[in-house]
Amino acid sequence: MKLIFDIISFPFKLVFGFVGFILKVTGKIIGAIIGIALIACGIALTVTIIGAPLGIPLIIAGIFMLIGCFF
């Protein structure tokens, strides 16, 4: 009985596994893009001395987001 259930459910497991993989990869790519954007905005704000208190935390947040996306 278990063998029949495994045979019937295999296509569904395959499709849902593939969709889950695509969503995971897409989430990592979007997170990396947002992390790079935060680093770029932080660097632009840090160049102006007035924006440095806001720019440095943005750079740190962007680095942490990039690390979180790939590890």
PDB file of N, CA, C, O and CB in Angstrom:
ATOM      1  N   MET A   1       0.824  -1.199   0.000  1.00  0.00           N
ATOM      2  CA  MET A   1       0.000   0.000   0.000  1.00  0.00           C
ATOM      3  C   MET A   1       0.867   1.261   0.000  1.00  0.00           C
ATOM      4  O   MET A   1       0.552   2.242  -0.673  1.00  0.00           O
ATOM      5  CB  MET A   1      -0.937  -0.001   1.211  1.00  0.00           C
ATOM      6  N   LYS A   2       1.969   1.221   0.768  1.00  0.00           N
ATOM      7  CA  LYS A   2       2.849   2.383   0.813  1.00  0.00           C
ATOM      8  C   LYS A   2       3.504   2.624  -0.539  1.00  0.00           C
ATOM      9  O   LYS A   2       3.715   3.773  -0.927  1.00  0.00           O
ATOM     10  CB  LYS A   2       3.917   2.201   1.890  1.00  0.00           C
ATOM     11  N   LEU A   3       3.825   1.560  -1.258  1.00  0.00           N
ATOM     12  CA  LEU A   3       4.448   1.692  -2.567  1.00  0.00           C
ATOM     13  C   LEU A   3       3.506   2.381  -3.551  1.00  0.00           C
ATOM     14  O   LEU A   3       3.938   3.218  -4.344  1.00  0.00           O
ATOM     15  CB  LEU A   3       4.861   0.320  -3.101  1.00  0.00           C
ATOM     16  N   ILE A   4       2.241   2.038  -3.502  1.00  0.00           N
ATOM     17  CA  ILE A   4       1.262   2.667  -4.399  1.00  0.00           C
ATOM     18  C   ILE A   4       1.138   4.153  -4.062  1.00  0.00           C
ATOM     19  O   ILE A   4       1.086   4.994  -4.959  1.00  0.00           O
ATOM     20  CB  ILE A   4      -0.127   1.963  -4.290  1.00  0.00           C
ATOM     21  N   PHE A   5       1.091   4.472  -2.769  1.00  0.00           N
ATOM     22  CA  PHE A   5       1.006   5.873  -2.355  1.00  0.00           C
ATOM     23  C   PHE A   5       2.240   6.656  -2.799  1.00  0.00           C
ATOM     24  O   PHE A   5       2.126   7.792  -3.258  1.00  0.00           O
ATOM     25  CB  PHE A   5       0.843   5.969  -0.833  1.00  0.00           C
ATOM     26  N   ASP A   6       3.415   6.049  -2.663  1.00  0.00           N
ATOM     27  CA  ASP A   6       4.652   6.713  -3.095  1.00  0.00           C
ATOM     28  C   ASP A   6       4.656   6.951  -4.600  1.00  0.00           C
ATOM     29  O   ASP A   6       5.104   8.001  -5.061  1.00  0.00           O
ATOM     30  CB  ASP A   6       5.876   5.878  -2.695  1.00  0.00           C
ATOM     31  N   ILE A   7       4.169   6.001  -5.355  1.00  0.00           N
ATOM     32  CA  ILE A   7       4.124   6.156  -6.815  1.00  0.00           C
ATOM     33  C   ILE A   7       3.149   7.253  -7.207  1.00  0.00           C
ATOM     34  O   ILE A   7       3.438   8.043  -8.106  1.00  0.00           O
ATOM     35  CB  ILE A   7       3.726   4.831  -7.490  1.00  0.00           C
ATOM     36  N   ILE A   8       1.990   7.315  -6.541  1.00  0.00           N
ATOM     37  CA  ILE A   8       0.986   8.326  -6.879  1.00  0.00           C
ATOM     38  C   ILE A   8       1.450   9.719  -6.441  1.00  0.00           C
ATOM     39  O   ILE A   8       1.206  10.698  -7.146  1.00  0.00           O
ATOM     40  CB  ILE A   8      -0.368   7.983  -6.220  1.00  0.00           C
ATOM     41  N   SER A   9       2.111   9.816  -5.296  1.00  0.00           N
ATOM     42  CA  SER A   9       2.492  11.137  -4.781  1.00  0.00           C
ATOM     43  C   SER A   9       3.818  11.650  -5.346  1.00  0.00           C
ATOM     44  O   SER A   9       4.161  12.811  -5.126  1.00  0.00           O
ATOM     45  CB  SER A   9       2.580  11.087  -3.275  1.00  0.00           C
ATOM     46  N   PHE A  10       4.565  10.825  -6.062  1.00  0.00           N
ATOM     47  CA  PHE A  10       5.869  11.253  -6.580  1.00  0.00           C
ATOM     48  C   PHE A  10       5.789  12.485  -7.478  1.00  0.00           C
ATOM     49  O   PHE A  10       6.584  13.405  -7.289  1.00  0.00           O
ATOM     50  CB  PHE A  10       6.505  10.123  -7.343  1.00  0.00           C
ATOM     51  N   PRO A  11       4.865  12.554  -8.453  1.00  0.00           N
ATOM     52  CA  PRO A  11       4.820  13.779  -9.289  1.00  0.00           C
ATOM     53  C   PRO A  11       4.540  15.046  -8.480  1.00  0.00           C
ATOM     54  O   PRO A  11       5.088  16.107  -8.776  1.00  0.00           O
ATOM     55  CB  PRO A  11       3.751  13.632 -10.368  1.00  0.00           C
ATOM     56  N   PHE A  12       3.692  14.934  -7.462  1.00  0.00           N
ATOM     57  CA  PHE A  12       3.386  16.102  -6.641  1.00  0.00           C
ATOM     58  C   PHE A  12       4.596  16.530  -5.823  1.00  0.00           C
ATOM     59  O   PHE A  12       4.874  17.723  -5.700  1.00  0.00           O
ATOM     60  CB  PHE A  12       2.206  15.808  -5.717  1.00  0.00           C
ATOM     61  N   LYS A  13       5.316  15.564  -5.264  1.00  0.00           N
ATOM     62  CA  LYS A  13       6.543  15.880  -4.526  1.00  0.00           C
ATOM     63  C   LYS A  13       7.571  16.531  -5.445  1.00  0.00           C
ATOM     64  O   LYS A  13       8.271  17.459  -5.039  1.00  0.00           O
ATOM     65  CB  LYS A  13       7.135  14.607  -3.888  1.00  0.00           C
ATOM     66  N   LEU A  14       7.660  16.053  -6.667  1.00  0.00           N
ATOM     67  CA  LEU A  14       8.611  16.600  -7.633  1.00  0.00           C
ATOM     68  C   LEU A  14       8.276  18.056  -7.980  1.00  0.00           C
ATOM     69  O   LEU A  14       9.157  18.916  -7.998  1.00  0.00           O
ATOM     70  CB  LEU A  14       8.623  15.743  -8.907  1.00  0.00           C
ATOM     71  N   VAL A  15       6.998  18.317  -8.253  1.00  0.00           N
ATOM     72  CA  VAL A  15       6.579  19.679  -8.627  1.00  0.00           C
ATOM     73  C   VAL A  15       6.766  20.634  -7.450  1.00  0.00           C
ATOM     74  O   VAL A  15       7.315  21.723  -7.622  1.00  0.00           O
ATOM     75  CB  VAL A  15       5.098  19.689  -9.095  1.00  0.00           C
ATOM     76  N   PHE A  16       6.319  20.244  -6.264  1.00  0.00           N
ATOM     77  CA  PHE A  16       6.435  21.137  -5.110  1.00  0.00           C
ATOM     78  C   PHE A  16       7.890  21.326  -4.698  1.00  0.00           C
ATOM     79  O   PHE A  16       8.256  22.403  -4.229  1.00  0.00           O
ATOM     80  CB  PHE A  16       5.626  20.591  -3.932  1.00  0.00           C
ATOM     81  N   GLY A  17       8.716  20.321  -4.860  1.00  0.00           N
ATOM     82  CA  GLY A  17      10.143  20.472  -4.583  1.00  0.00           C
ATOM     83  C   GLY A  17      10.799  21.451  -5.542  1.00  0.00           C
ATOM     84  O   GLY A  17      11.636  22.259  -5.140  1.00  0.00           O
ATOM     85  N   PHE A  18      10.415  21.376  -6.819  1.00  0.00           N
ATOM     86  CA  PHE A  18      10.966  22.293  -7.818  1.00  0.00           C
ATOM     87  C   PHE A  18      10.520  23.731  -7.549  1.00  0.00           C
ATOM     88  O   PHE A  18      11.324  24.658  -7.641  1.00  0.00           O
ATOM     89  CB  PHE A  18      10.540  21.864  -9.230  1.00  0.00           C
ATOM     90  N   VAL A  19       9.249  23.914  -7.220  1.00  0.00           N
ATOM     91  CA  VAL A  19       8.742  25.256  -6.913  1.00  0.00           C
ATOM     92  C   VAL A  19       9.430  25.817  -5.668  1.00  0.00           C
ATOM     93  O   VAL A  19       9.776  26.998  -5.630  1.00  0.00           O
ATOM     94  CB  VAL A  19       7.208  25.224  -6.707  1.00  0.00           C
ATOM     95  N   GLY A  20       9.629  24.981  -4.659  1.00  0.00           N
ATOM     96  CA  GLY A  20      10.331  25.428  -3.460  1.00  0.00           C
ATOM     97  C   GLY A  20      11.761  25.838  -3.758  1.00  0.00           C
ATOM     98  O   GLY A  20      12.252  26.827  -3.215  1.00  0.00           O
ATOM     99  N   PHE A  21      12.435  25.078  -4.625  1.00  0.00           N
ATOM    100  CA  PHE A  21      13.807  25.419  -5.015  1.00  0.00           C
ATOM    101  C   PHE A  21      13.849  26.765  -5.739  1.00  0.00           C
ATOM    102  O   PHE A  21      14.711  27.596  -5.456  1.00  0.00           O
ATOM    103  CB  PHE A  21      14.402  24.314  -5.913  1.00  0.00           C
ATOM    104  N   ILE A  22      12.924  26.979  -6.668  1.00  0.00           N
ATOM    105  CA  ILE A  22      12.877  28.248  -7.415  1.00  0.00           C
ATOM    106  C   ILE A  22      12.630  29.415  -6.463  1.00  0.00           C
ATOM    107  O   ILE A  22      13.275  30.457  -6.584  1.00  0.00           O
ATOM    108  CB  ILE A  22      11.772  28.205  -8.504  1.00  0.00           C
ATOM    109  N   LEU A  23      11.708  29.254  -5.522  1.00  0.00           N
ATOM    110  CA  LEU A  23      11.436  30.336  -4.577  1.00  0.00           C
ATOM    111  C   LEU A  23      12.633  30.619  -3.678  1.00  0.00           C
ATOM    112  O   LEU A  23      12.904  31.775  -3.356  1.00  0.00           O
ATOM    113  CB  LEU A  23      10.223  29.996  -3.728  1.00  0.00           C
ATOM    114  N   LYS A  24      13.347  29.580  -3.271  1.00  0.00           N
ATOM    115  CA  LYS A  24      14.521  29.776  -2.416  1.00  0.00           C
ATOM    116  C   LYS A  24      15.615  30.527  -3.175  1.00  0.00           C
ATOM    117  O   LYS A  24      16.223  31.448  -2.631  1.00  0.00           O
ATOM    118  CB  LYS A  24      15.057  28.418  -1.909  1.00  0.00           C
ATOM    119  N   VAL A  25      15.867  30.144  -4.414  1.00  0.00           N
ATOM    120  CA  VAL A  25      16.907  30.808  -5.211  1.00  0.00           C
ATOM    121  C   VAL A  25      16.517  32.253  -5.501  1.00  0.00           C
ATOM    122  O   VAL A  25      17.353  33.154  -5.428  1.00  0.00           O
ATOM    123  CB  VAL A  25      17.151  30.046  -6.533  1.00  0.00           C
ATOM    124  N   THR A  26      15.243  32.471  -5.830  1.00  0.00           N
ATOM    125  CA  THR A  26      14.772  33.828  -6.108  1.00  0.00           C
ATOM    126  C   THR A  26      14.902  34.712  -4.864  1.00  0.00           C
ATOM    127  O   THR A  26      15.297  35.874  -4.962  1.00  0.00           O
ATOM    128  CB  THR A  26      13.308  33.800  -6.593  1.00  0.00           C
ATOM    129  N   GLY A  27      14.570  34.161  -3.709  1.00  0.00           N
ATOM    130  CA  GLY A  27      14.702  34.925  -2.467  1.00  0.00           C
ATOM    131  C   GLY A  27      16.139  35.297  -2.173  1.00  0.00           C
ATOM    132  O   GLY A  27      16.413  36.404  -1.708  1.00  0.00           O
ATOM    133  N   LYS A  28      17.062  34.383  -2.438  1.00  0.00           N
ATOM    134  CA  LYS A  28      18.479  34.692  -2.212  1.00  0.00           C
ATOM    135  C   LYS A  28      18.964  35.770  -3.174  1.00  0.00           C
ATOM    136  O   LYS A  28      19.730  36.649  -2.776  1.00  0.00           O
ATOM    137  CB  LYS A  28      19.336  33.428  -2.367  1.00  0.00           C
ATOM    138  N   ILE A  29      18.535  35.719  -4.423  1.00  0.00           N
ATOM    139  CA  ILE A  29      18.956  36.733  -5.402  1.00  0.00           C
ATOM    140  C   ILE A  29      18.395  38.099  -5.019  1.00  0.00           C
ATOM    141  O   ILE A  29      19.114  39.097  -5.069  1.00  0.00           O
ATOM    142  CB  ILE A  29      18.492  36.344  -6.832  1.00  0.00           C
ATOM    143  N   ILE A  30      17.125  38.154  -4.639  1.00  0.00           N
ATOM    144  CA  ILE A  30      16.523  39.436  -4.254  1.00  0.00           C
ATOM    145  C   ILE A  30      17.188  39.978  -2.994  1.00  0.00           C
ATOM    146  O   ILE A  30      17.436  41.179  -2.891  1.00  0.00           O
ATOM    147  CB  ILE A  30      15.001  39.279  -4.030  1.00  0.00           C
ATOM    148  N   GLY A  31      17.476  39.101  -2.035  1.00  0.00           N
ATOM    149  CA  GLY A  31      18.174  39.539  -0.823  1.00  0.00           C
ATOM    150  C   GLY A  31      19.559  40.081  -1.126  1.00  0.00           C
ATOM    151  O   GLY A  31      19.987  41.065  -0.523  1.00  0.00           O
ATOM    152  N   ALA A  32      20.263  39.449  -2.057  1.00  0.00           N
ATOM    153  CA  ALA A  32      21.597  39.932  -2.434  1.00  0.00           C
ATOM    154  C   ALA A  32      21.508  41.293  -3.113  1.00  0.00           C
ATOM    155  O   ALA A  32      22.333  42.171  -2.856  1.00  0.00           O
ATOM    156  CB  ALA A  32      22.296  38.924  -3.365  1.00  0.00           C
ATOM    157  N   ILE A  33      20.522  41.471  -3.969  1.00  0.00           N
ATOM    158  CA  ILE A  33      20.357  42.766  -4.651  1.00  0.00           C
ATOM    159  C   ILE A  33      20.033  43.864  -3.642  1.00  0.00           C
ATOM    160  O   ILE A  33      20.574  44.966  -3.730  1.00  0.00           O
ATOM    161  CB  ILE A  33      19.241  42.682  -5.722  1.00  0.00           C
ATOM    162  N   ILE A  34      19.162  43.573  -2.695  1.00  0.00           N
ATOM    163  CA  ILE A  34      18.828  44.568  -1.672  1.00  0.00           C
ATOM    164  C   ILE A  34      20.044  44.868  -0.803  1.00  0.00           C
ATOM    165  O   ILE A  34      20.273  46.020  -0.437  1.00  0.00           O
ATOM    166  CB  ILE A  34      17.655  44.076  -0.796  1.00  0.00           C
ATOM    167  N   GLY A  35      20.832  43.833  -0.468  1.00  0.00           N
ATOM    168  CA  GLY A  35      22.049  44.050   0.319  1.00  0.00           C
ATOM    169  C   GLY A  35      23.047  44.940  -0.398  1.00  0.00           C
ATOM    170  O   GLY A  35      23.637  45.833   0.210  1.00  0.00           O
ATOM    171  N   ILE A  36      23.238  44.699  -1.692  1.00  0.00           N
ATOM    172  CA  ILE A  36      24.151  45.539  -2.480  1.00  0.00           C
ATOM    173  C   ILE A  36      23.634  46.970  -2.561  1.00  0.00           C
ATOM    174  O   ILE A  36      24.412  47.922  -2.500  1.00  0.00           O
ATOM    175  CB  ILE A  36      24.332  44.963  -3.898  1.00  0.00           C
ATOM    176  N   ALA A  37      22.312  47.119  -2.700  1.00  0.00           N
ATOM    177  CA  ALA A  37      21.732  48.468  -2.755  1.00  0.00           C
ATOM    178  C   ALA A  37      21.923  49.195  -1.420  1.00  0.00           C
ATOM    179  O   ALA A  37      22.206  50.393  -1.398  1.00  0.00           O
ATOM    180  CB  ALA A  37      20.228  48.397  -3.111  1.00  0.00           C
ATOM    181  N   LEU A  38      21.769  48.470  -0.312  1.00  0.00           N
ATOM    182  CA  LEU A  38      21.993  49.101   0.998  1.00  0.00           C
ATOM    183  C   LEU A  38      23.446  49.530   1.170  1.00  0.00           C
ATOM    184  O   LEU A  38      23.723  50.601   1.710  1.00  0.00           O
ATOM    185  CB  LEU A  38      21.599  48.141   2.127  1.00  0.00           C
ATOM    186  N   ILE A  39      24.368  48.694   0.710  1.00  0.00           N
ATOM    187  CA  ILE A  39      25.786  49.054   0.809  1.00  0.00           C
ATOM    188  C   ILE A  39      26.074  50.286  -0.042  1.00  0.00           C
ATOM    189  O   ILE A  39      26.792  51.185   0.396  1.00  0.00           O
ATOM    190  CB  ILE A  39      26.687  47.873   0.368  1.00  0.00           C
ATOM    191  N   ALA A  40      25.523  50.338  -1.249  1.00  0.00           N
ATOM    192  CA  ALA A  40      25.755  51.488  -2.131  1.00  0.00           C
ATOM    193  C   ALA A  40      25.171  52.769  -1.527  1.00  0.00           C
ATOM    194  O   ALA A  40      25.817  53.817  -1.556  1.00  0.00           O
ATOM    195  CB  ALA A  40      25.138  51.229  -3.522  1.00  0.00           C
ATOM    196  N   CYS A  41      23.967  52.689  -0.987  1.00  0.00           N
ATOM    197  CA  CYS A  41      23.372  53.875  -0.353  1.00  0.00           C
ATOM    198  C   CYS A  41      24.167  54.292   0.883  1.00  0.00           C
ATOM    199  O   CYS A  41      24.345  55.481   1.146  1.00  0.00           O
ATOM    200  CB  CYS A  41      21.905  53.602   0.034  1.00  0.00           C
ATOM    201  N   GLY A  42      24.641  53.302   1.633  1.00  0.00           N
ATOM    202  CA  GLY A  42      25.448  53.622   2.814  1.00  0.00           C
ATOM    203  C   GLY A  42      26.747  54.294   2.450  1.00  0.00           C
ATOM    204  O   GLY A  42      27.179  55.228   3.126  1.00  0.00           O
ATOM    205  N   ILE A  43      27.378  53.826   1.384  1.00  0.00           N
ATOM    206  CA  ILE A  43      28.629  54.463   0.941  1.00  0.00           C
ATOM    207  C   ILE A  43      28.364  55.881   0.459  1.00  0.00           C
ATOM    208  O   ILE A  43      29.137  56.792   0.756  1.00  0.00           O
ATOM    209  CB  ILE A  43      29.297  53.637  -0.182  1.00  0.00           C
ATOM    210  N   ALA A  44      27.274  56.077  -0.285  1.00  0.00           N
ATOM    211  CA  ALA A  44      26.944  57.425  -0.771  1.00  0.00           C
ATOM    212  C   ALA A  44      26.667  58.371   0.392  1.00  0.00           C
ATOM    213  O   ALA A  44      27.050  59.540   0.342  1.00  0.00           O
ATOM    214  CB  ALA A  44      25.725  57.377  -1.712  1.00  0.00           C
ATOM    215  N   LEU A  45      26.013  57.883   1.428  1.00  0.00           N
ATOM    216  CA  LEU A  45      25.749  58.748   2.580  1.00  0.00           C
ATOM    217  C   LEU A  45      27.000  58.982   3.417  1.00  0.00           C
ATOM    218  O   LEU A  45      27.156  60.047   4.014  1.00  0.00           O
ATOM    219  CB  LEU A  45      24.658  58.144   3.449  1.00  0.00           C
ATOM    220  N   THR A  46      27.889  58.000   3.466  1.00  0.00           N
ATOM    221  CA  THR A  46      29.098  58.152   4.263  1.00  0.00           C
ATOM    222  C   THR A  46      30.067  59.146   3.628  1.00  0.00           C
ATOM    223  O   THR A  46      30.841  59.800   4.326  1.00  0.00           O
ATOM    224  CB  THR A  46      29.778  56.803   4.444  1.00  0.00           C
ATOM    225  N   VAL A  47      30.021  59.253   2.318  1.00  0.00           N
ATOM    226  CA  VAL A  47      30.895  60.227   1.635  1.00  0.00           C
ATOM    227  C   VAL A  47      30.557  61.644   2.103  1.00  0.00           C
ATOM    228  O   VAL A  47      31.450  62.467   2.303  1.00  0.00           O
ATOM    229  CB  VAL A  47      30.746  60.117   0.081  1.00  0.00           C
ATOM    230  N   THR A  48      29.269  61.920   2.275  1.00  0.00           N
ATOM    231  CA  THR A  48      28.889  63.206   2.864  1.00  0.00           C
ATOM    232  C   THR A  48      29.034  63.060   4.370  1.00  0.00           C
ATOM    233  O   THR A  48      28.439  62.158   4.958  1.00  0.00           O
ATOM    234  CB  THR A  48      27.417  63.632   2.460  1.00  0.00           C
ATOM    235  N   ILE A  49      29.776  63.890   4.976  1.00  0.00           N
ATOM    236  CA  ILE A  49      30.092  63.765   6.398  1.00  0.00           C
ATOM    237  C   ILE A  49      28.823  63.847   7.249  1.00  0.00           C
ATOM    238  O   ILE A  49      28.735  63.204   8.294  1.00  0.00           O
ATOM    239  CB  ILE A  49      31.087  64.858   6.823  1.00  0.00           C
ATOM    240  N   ILE A  50      27.856  64.625   6.810  1.00  0.00           N
ATOM    241  CA  ILE A  50      26.620  64.783   7.583  1.00  0.00           C
ATOM    242  C   ILE A  50      25.829  63.470   7.618  1.00  0.00           C
ATOM    243  O   ILE A  50      25.190  63.162   8.624  1.00  0.00           O
ATOM    244  CB  ILE A  50      25.750  65.915   6.985  1.00  0.00           C
ATOM    245  N   GLY A  51      25.866  62.702   6.538  1.00  0.00           N
ATOM    246  CA  GLY A  51      25.101  61.463   6.477  1.00  0.00           C
ATOM    247  C   GLY A  51      25.816  60.247   7.028  1.00  0.00           C
ATOM    248  O   GLY A  51      25.268  59.146   6.985  1.00  0.00           O
ATOM    249  N   ALA A  52      27.033  60.413   7.551  1.00  0.00           N
ATOM    250  CA  ALA A  52      27.807  59.277   8.048  1.00  0.00           C
ATOM    251  C   ALA A  52      27.124  58.504   9.182  1.00  0.00           C
ATOM    252  O   ALA A  52      27.198  57.275   9.199  1.00  0.00           O
ATOM    253  CB  ALA A  52      29.144  59.759   8.518  1.00  0.00           C
ATOM    254  N   PRO A  53      26.460  59.183  10.133  1.00  0.00           N
ATOM    255  CA  PRO A  53      25.789  58.387  11.181  1.00  0.00           C
ATOM    256  C   PRO A  53      24.682  57.473  10.642  1.00  0.00           C
ATOM    257  O   PRO A  53      24.351  56.471  11.277  1.00  0.00           O
ATOM    258  CB  PRO A  53      25.199  59.316  12.224  1.00  0.00           C
ATOM    259  N   LEU A  54      24.123  57.794   9.512  1.00  0.00           N
ATOM    260  CA  LEU A  54      23.115  56.932   8.899  1.00  0.00           C
ATOM    261  C   LEU A  54      23.742  55.976   7.883  1.00  0.00           C
ATOM    262  O   LEU A  54      23.235  54.872   7.682  1.00  0.00           O
ATOM    263  CB  LEU A  54      22.033  57.781   8.224  1.00  0.00           C
ATOM    264  N   GLY A  55      24.824  56.382   7.248  1.00  0.00           N
ATOM    265  CA  GLY A  55      25.446  55.575   6.203  1.00  0.00           C
ATOM    266  C   GLY A  55      26.175  54.355   6.727  1.00  0.00           C
ATOM    267  O   GLY A  55      26.116  53.289   6.113  1.00  0.00           O
ATOM    268  N   ILE A  56      26.859  54.492   7.843  1.00  0.00           N
ATOM    269  CA  ILE A  56      27.623  53.361   8.390  1.00  0.00           C
ATOM    270  C   ILE A  56      26.702  52.209   8.815  1.00  0.00           C
ATOM    271  O   ILE A  56      27.007  51.058   8.502  1.00  0.00           O
ATOM    272  CB  ILE A  56      28.468  53.825   9.589  1.00  0.00           C
ATOM    273  N   PRO A  57      25.584  52.471   9.520  1.00  0.00           N
ATOM    274  CA  PRO A  57      24.677  51.354   9.817  1.00  0.00           C
ATOM    275  C   PRO A  57      24.060  50.726   8.560  1.00  0.00           C
ATOM    276  O   PRO A  57      23.792  49.525   8.542  1.00  0.00           O
ATOM    277  CB  PRO A  57      23.569  51.830  10.734  1.00  0.00           C
ATOM    278  N   LEU A  58      23.836  51.517   7.522  1.00  0.00           N
ATOM    279  CA  LEU A  58      23.325  50.956   6.268  1.00  0.00           C
ATOM    280  C   LEU A  58      24.339  50.007   5.637  1.00  0.00           C
ATOM    281  O   LEU A  58      23.973  48.952   5.121  1.00  0.00           O
ATOM    282  CB  LEU A  58      22.972  52.079   5.283  1.00  0.00           C
ATOM    283  N   ILE A  59      25.599  50.382   5.681  1.00  0.00           N
ATOM    284  CA  ILE A  59      26.648  49.501   5.145  1.00  0.00           C
ATOM    285  C   ILE A  59      26.694  48.198   5.935  1.00  0.00           C
ATOM    286  O   ILE A  59      26.785  47.117   5.354  1.00  0.00           O
ATOM    287  CB  ILE A  59      28.031  50.203   5.187  1.00  0.00           C
ATOM    288  N   ILE A  60      26.631  48.301   7.245  1.00  0.00           N
ATOM    289  CA  ILE A  60      26.681  47.105   8.093  1.00  0.00           C
ATOM    290  C   ILE A  60      25.455  46.218   7.839  1.00  0.00           C
ATOM    291  O   ILE A  60      25.581  44.997   7.754  1.00  0.00           O
ATOM    292  CB  ILE A  60      26.757  47.503   9.594  1.00  0.00           C
ATOM    293  N   ALA A  61      24.275  46.828   7.718  1.00  0.00           N
ATOM    294  CA  ALA A  61      23.057  46.051   7.449  1.00  0.00           C
ATOM    295  C   ALA A  61      23.144  45.359   6.091  1.00  0.00           C
ATOM    296  O   ALA A  61      22.715  44.214   5.948  1.00  0.00           O
ATOM    297  CB  ALA A  61      21.813  46.962   7.500  1.00  0.00           C
ATOM    298  N   GLY A  62      23.698  46.052   5.093  1.00  0.00           N
ATOM    299  CA  GLY A  62      23.859  45.452   3.767  1.00  0.00           C
ATOM    300  C   GLY A  62      24.826  44.283   3.776  1.00  0.00           C
ATOM    301  O   GLY A  62      24.597  43.275   3.107  1.00  0.00           O
ATOM    302  N   ILE A  63      25.912  44.415   4.536  1.00  0.00           N
ATOM    303  CA  ILE A  63      26.882  43.314   4.627  1.00  0.00           C
ATOM    304  C   ILE A  63      26.245  42.103   5.321  1.00  0.00           C
ATOM    305  O   ILE A  63      26.417  40.967   4.878  1.00  0.00           O
ATOM    306  CB  ILE A  63      28.158  43.769   5.397  1.00  0.00           C
ATOM    307  N   PHE A  64      25.514  42.353   6.403  1.00  0.00           N
ATOM    308  CA  PHE A  64      24.845  41.249   7.086  1.00  0.00           C
ATOM    309  C   PHE A  64      23.807  40.586   6.190  1.00  0.00           C
ATOM    310  O   PHE A  64      23.629  39.369   6.240  1.00  0.00           O
ATOM    311  CB  PHE A  64      24.185  41.742   8.369  1.00  0.00           C
ATOM    312  N   MET A  65      23.122  41.379   5.374  1.00  0.00           N
ATOM    313  CA  MET A  65      22.123  40.799   4.480  1.00  0.00           C
ATOM    314  C   MET A  65      22.794  39.937   3.413  1.00  0.00           C
ATOM    315  O   MET A  65      22.285  38.870   3.070  1.00  0.00           O
ATOM    316  CB  MET A  65      21.282  41.905   3.820  1.00  0.00           C
ATOM    317  N   LEU A  66      23.931  40.392   2.888  1.00  0.00           N
ATOM    318  CA  LEU A  66      24.653  39.582   1.915  1.00  0.00           C
ATOM    319  C   LEU A  66      25.172  38.285   2.545  1.00  0.00           C
ATOM    320  O   LEU A  66      25.105  37.219   1.933  1.00  0.00           O
ATOM    321  CB  LEU A  66      25.815  40.383   1.323  1.00  0.00           C
ATOM    322  N   ILE A  67      25.684  38.386   3.761  1.00  0.00           N
ATOM    323  CA  ILE A  67      26.159  37.177   4.442  1.00  0.00           C
ATOM    324  C   ILE A  67      24.993  36.216   4.691  1.00  0.00           C
ATOM    325  O   ILE A  67      25.141  35.006   4.524  1.00  0.00           O
ATOM    326  CB  ILE A  67      26.854  37.541   5.783  1.00  0.00           C
ATOM    327  N   GLY A  68      23.854  36.744   5.082  1.00  0.00           N
ATOM    328  CA  GLY A  68      22.682  35.912   5.338  1.00  0.00           C
ATOM    329  C   GLY A  68      22.129  35.250   4.096  1.00  0.00           C
ATOM    330  O   GLY A  68      21.511  34.189   4.180  1.00  0.00           O
ATOM    331  N   CYS A  69      22.340  35.858   2.954  1.00  0.00           N
ATOM    332  CA  CYS A  69      21.813  35.274   1.715  1.00  0.00           C
ATOM    333  C   CYS A  69      22.616  34.065   1.266  1.00  0.00           C
ATOM    334  O   CYS A  69      22.057  33.156   0.652  1.00  0.00           O
ATOM    335  CB  CYS A  69      21.801  36.315   0.609  1.00  0.00           C
ATOM    336  N   PHE A  70      23.887  34.029   1.549  1.00  0.00           N
ATOM    337  CA  PHE A  70      24.730  32.985   0.972  1.00  0.00           C
ATOM    338  C   PHE A  70      25.217  31.969   1.993  1.00  0.00           C
ATOM    339  O   PHE A  70      25.835  30.978   1.604  1.00  0.00           O
ATOM    340  CB  PHE A  70      25.908  33.606   0.294  1.00  0.00           C
ATOM    341  N   PHE A  71      24.965  32.171   3.281  1.00  0.00           N
ATOM    342  CA  PHE A  71      25.413  31.199   4.283  1.00  0.00           C
ATOM    343  C   PHE A  71      24.280  30.754   5.145  1.00  0.00           C
ATOM    344  O   PHE A  71      24.474  29.935   6.045  1.00  0.00           O
ATOM    345  CB  PHE A  71      26.508  31.775   5.144  1.00  0.00           C
TER     346      PHE A  71
END
